Structures are given as C-alpha cells and as structure tokens.
Amino acid sequence: MGRFEQLSHRKARLAAAAAEQRQAIAQTALALRRPLSWADRGVALLAYAKARPVLVAAIAAAAVAVKPARALALGRRAFSVWRGARMARALLALLQARLGGAA
C-alpha cells in the first residue's frame, strides 16, 4: 500500500470519526436544550428583578405583611393566572396565524 493510499484511508477514518463525534455532540445538545432554556429564563428573571428593585421590595413587603402560607397561595394563584394568560396569548397568535394564512 502506497503512502497516498495510507493517507487516503486515514483521512476516511478520521472523517468517519468526526461524523460520529458530531452526532454525539448533537444528541447531547438536544438533551441539554431544556435545562439550558430554564437557566436562560432564570437569568432573564434575575435581570428583570435587578432592573426593578422597587417592585421586588414591594413584593417582599407584601409577603411579610400577610401570613407566609397566604402569601404562598397568592403567589401560586398569580403564577397560574400568568401561565394561563401566556397560553391564551400563544393560542390566539396561533389561531391568528392560521386564519391569516388561510385567507
């Protein structure tokens, strides 16, 4: 086997190994997509809170003013309302896109 054939075979083996590694990285990236999106949301929430210290202080004062259990229940209810509003907004956008695209 000549030198060029050896190099050609080595190049083919390296290309195959690189393809396998790219596939493995792609699978790992897919597995990390959800946790990383939650981390991004957390960072965005911290930035939002940092930009609005008066709002954070008002929420903390309200939590202290009411009983902790009641504050937790109100927080859960507010979170549920917020999620419902986001879902409704997304659904309306989807309907609008479908109706707008059909017309």
C-alpha positions in Angstrom: 0.0 0.0 0.0 1.4 3.3 -1.1 1.8 6.4 1.0 -1.1 8.2 -0.7 -3.4 5.2 -0.2 -2.5 5.2 3.5 -3.2 8.9 3.8 -6.5 8.4 1.9 -7.6 5.6 4.3 -6.5 7.6 7.3 -8.5 10.6 6.0 -11.6 8.4 5.6 -11.3 7.0 9.1 -10.8 10.5 10.6 -13.8 11.8 8.6 -16.0 8.9 9.9 -14.8 9.5 13.5 -15.6 13.2 13.1 -19.1 12.4 11.8 -19.7 10.2 14.9 -18.5 12.9 17.2 -20.7 15.5 15.6 -23.7 13.1 16.0 -22.8 12.6 19.7 -22.5 16.3 20.3 -25.8 17.0 18.5 -27.6 14.4 20.8 -26.0 15.9 23.9 -27.1 19.4 22.8 -30.6 18.2 22.3 -30.6 16.7 25.8 -29.3 20.0 27.3 -31.7 22.3 25.4 -34.5 22.2 28.0 -32.3 22.7 31.1 -30.4 25.5 29.4 -33.6 27.2 28.5 -34.6 27.1 32.1 -31.3 28.6 33.1 -31.8 31.3 30.5 -35.2 32.1 31.9 -33.7 32.3 35.4 -31.0 34.7 34.3 -33.7 36.8 32.5 -35.8 36.8 35.7 -32.8 38.0 37.8 -32.1 40.7 35.3 -35.7 41.8 35.3 -35.7 41.9 39.2 -32.4 43.7 39.3 -33.8 46.4 36.9 -36.9 46.9 39.1 -35.8 46.9 42.8 -38.9 48.8 43.9 -41.1 46.1 42.6 -39.0 43.4 44.3 -39.2 45.4 47.6 -43.0 45.8 47.2 -43.4 42.1 46.7 -41.2 41.3 49.7 -43.2 43.8 51.9 -46.5 42.3 50.8 -45.2 38.8 51.6 -44.2 40.0 55.1 -47.5 41.8 55.6 -49.6 38.7 55.0 -49.1 35.3 56.6 -46.5 33.2 54.8 -49.0 30.5 53.9 -51.4 33.0 52.4 -48.5 34.8 50.5 -47.5 31.4 49.0 -51.1 30.7 48.0 -51.4 34.1 46.4 -48.1 33.6 44.6 -49.3 30.2 43.3 -52.6 31.8 42.1 -50.8 34.7 40.4 -48.4 32.3 38.7 -51.3 30.2 37.4 -53.0 33.3 36.1 -49.8 34.4 34.4 -49.3 31.0 32.8 -52.9 30.9 31.6 -52.5 34.4 30.1 -49.4 33.2 28.3 -51.1 30.1 27.0 -54.1 32.2 25.8 -51.8 34.7 24.1 -49.9 31.8 22.3 -53.2 30.2 21.3 -54.5 33.5 19.9 -51.3 34.0 18.0 -51.6 30.5 16.5 -55.2 31.0 15.6 -54.4 34.3 14.0 -51.6 32.9 12.0 -53.7 30.0 10.8 -56.7 32.2 9.9 -54.4 34.9 8.4 -52.6 32.2 6.3 -55.8 30.7 5.1 -57.4 33.9 3.9 
